[in-house]
């Protein structure tokens, strides 16, 4: 459930009709800020809100651009830009050795596990998969946008796959790690 909450602004932006992209960006910004406020009230640290913070910044900039120039050429590429920003945020979290999934995983993992190498390694792998998925999604969406299909059914399918596939990987990978740990003990 935490991944759905994490990506809620992106889901909101994806479901608002493309013709109202400026409103979609504004509603996504409001959703991002609401998620951050709600998560902070529940005690989440900013290490658990890397994607949410990047989302708020992106949607603030996109809303400003979309309202300033609703006919901007960026509109056709907004889905590709969205995935590209997610890839960038996720990649930076890896570069600074703070995989964005680490903060999320800490919320459901005992504190004594947080500093253990296998835990950090697992989150590095998971974040790497998400980063690759976002980057591949951005590339596919850019190609579709270039072909005039940036807001097509195919683009929607690519966006959905860009979230669903890494979610499936994450749940299966974590399950396999837990099973391996259980048999080792």
Buried (B, 14 or more C-beta within 10 A) or exposed (E): EBBEBBBBBBBBBBEBEBEEBBBBBBBBBBBBBBBBEEBBEEEBEEBBBBBBBBBBBBBBBBBBBBEEEEEBEBBBBBBBBBBBBBBBBBBBBBEEEBBBBBBBBBEEBEEEEEEEEEBBEBBBBBBBBBBBBBBBBBBBBBBBBEEEBBBBEBBBEBBEBBBEBBBEBBEEBBEEBEEEEEEEE
